Structures are given as structure tokens and as C-alpha cells.
Amino acid sequence: MKVSFFGPVQVPSPEVVAAVEHGFPGGTVRELLAALGFAPEQVWFLSVVRGDERLAPEDHVGPGDEVSIMLVVGGG
């Protein structure tokens, strides 16, 4: 798995990111974020994207995926 962070999102330590990239067995986006150290209430403020698809918290991600994590931004 490859995890990238964009924008002003709080990035976990390099050790945590490396552990997830090499050891996450697969699971939901919610489980991935928890493995990276994000609190459950932060799930709704983060956008996880695989390719050009924004994933929901219950969507599955696996070891071969490349995902980007960023803050959800609104505007008007």
C-alpha cells in the first residue's frame, strides 16, 4: 500500500506510515485511518481517494492500493 497526504492534514509519523504501508492487511477506510492514528471522529473531516474515486468510510482498501488522504474542503 502507498499512502500520500495532501494539504494541511496532520501527517502521522514516518514510522507509523511505513508500518501501515508494509503491514496493513486490508480493511475499510475507517480501519486504515485508525491504523494511521486518526481518531474515529476525524473520519468525517478526511477525504480518502484511490485513483480518481473518493472512498466512503466503509469502502475496502487493500495492500496493493495507492491512496491519498486530505482534509475535506468546502467553499462557496
C-alpha positions in Angstrom: 0.0 0.0 0.0 1.1 3.5 -0.7 -0.3 6.4 1.4 0.1 10.1 0.4 -1.0 13.1 2.3 -2.1 16.4 0.7 -2.8 19.9 2.2 -2.9 20.8 5.8 -3.8 17.3 7.1 -1.9 16.2 10.3 0.5 13.6 8.9 1.4 10.7 11.2 5.0 9.9 12.0 7.1 8.3 9.2 7.3 5.2 11.3 3.5 4.8 11.6 3.1 5.5 7.8 5.8 2.9 7.0 4.2 0.3 9.3 0.8 0.8 7.6 2.2 0.8 4.1 4.0 -2.5 4.7 1.7 -4.2 7.2 -1.9 -3.2 6.7 -3.7 -6.4 5.7 -6.7 -4.7 4.1 -9.9 -3.4 5.6 -12.2 -0.4 5.5 -11.1 3.2 5.0 -12.2 3.7 8.7 -9.8 0.9 9.8 -7.0 2.3 7.6 -7.4 5.8 9.2 -7.4 4.2 12.7 -4.2 2.3 11.9 -2.7 5.6 10.9 -3.7 7.1 14.3 -6.6 9.2 13.4 -9.4 9.4 15.9 -12.8 8.0 14.9 -14.4 11.4 14.9 -11.8 12.6 12.4 -13.1 10.2 9.7 -15.8 12.7 8.6 -13.2 15.5 8.1 -10.9 13.5 5.9 -11.2 12.5 2.3 -9.5 9.3 1.1 -9.1 9.0 -2.6 -7.9 6.0 -4.7 -7.2 6.9 -8.3 -9.9 9.4 -9.1 -12.5 7.8 -6.8 -13.4 9.3 -3.4 -13.9 6.5 -0.9 -16.5 6.2 1.8 -15.5 5.2 5.3 -16.9 1.7 4.8 -15.2 1.1 1.4 -12.5 -1.5 1.3 -8.8 -0.8 0.7 -6.0 -3.4 0.3 -2.3 -3.9 0.3 -1.9 -3.1 -3.4 -3.8 0.2 -3.3 -2.4 3.7 -3.6 -4.5 6.2 -1.6 -4.3 9.9 -0.9 -5.6 11.5 2.3 -6.6 15.1 2.6 -8.9 17.4 4.5 -12.5 17.8 3.3 -12.8 21.3 2.0 -16.0 23.3 1.5 -16.5 26.6 -0.1 -19.0 28.8 -1.6 
